[in-house]
Amino acid sequence: MENKKNGNIVILILAMIIVALVAYIVFLQNRESNQEVAQNEMKRNDAMVIENEIDTAEKNVVKNEVSTKEVKEADLTNEELEQFDEFLSMNGWITTSYTKVKEADLGEVMYNLANSSEEIQREYEKLFLESGETLDIEAGKLTTEEVKKMIEENTGENVKDLKTMESRFEYNQEKDAYYVAHGDTNLFEVKCEKGYRTSDNKYIINYEELHASEKRNGTVILKKVDDKYLFVSNEIK
């Protein structure tokens, strides 16, 4: 009887130990879970703080953009518009649409600006025609250096990618130059209809372009720097 009683006591003790272990394991699991929840909550709070900071920064940017928005300063006079008639009629930068200079079709821009001579004519025939063939229309040439210089002089921009030159020109790597043959001159006449100057010295001008029997309208933006007008953008409508 005594042995049986002792055995029951041992079993009871073991059962109590097991219950205690299970309770401890559950406690540890709950603590880990609570810690994970707390960490996730901290991460969410941090994310919200960052998001709020970004939102505030974006609002400040918008606010600054609004505060520095170009303000109309004065309408252009008829005399000023007539001066721009001549200036734009002599320039290829209104022959293509672009919001940034690097988006312009340089082949169109440079089409009327290429150098021509008898030497360039022979050079073109040698590079691009079969032996003995001659070119019965005018050939033009611009070196890469000349193209980049023209872009900088007319826009103030340093454009390295000249790929769009090939919309009208053929490139020769040996000469590092662009060649074009054309029978027409692509000349046009511009009539500036109205425009205004902004507080940051930009000129927004609405014009009508007359090319042969075709007419089209556009809006060009120029920026005056010292005594020069630089092209900023052009929209052909």
PyMOL commands that set and color helices and strands:
alter all, ss='L'
color gray80, all
select helices_A, chain A and resi 2-67+78-89+92-94+101-103+106-110+118-128+144-155+163-167
alter helices_A, ss='H'
color red, helices_A
select strands_A, chain A and resi 72-75+138-143+170-172+177-182+189-198+202-211+214-225+228-236
alter strands_A, ss='S'
color yellow, strands_A
deselect
rebuild
show_as cartoon
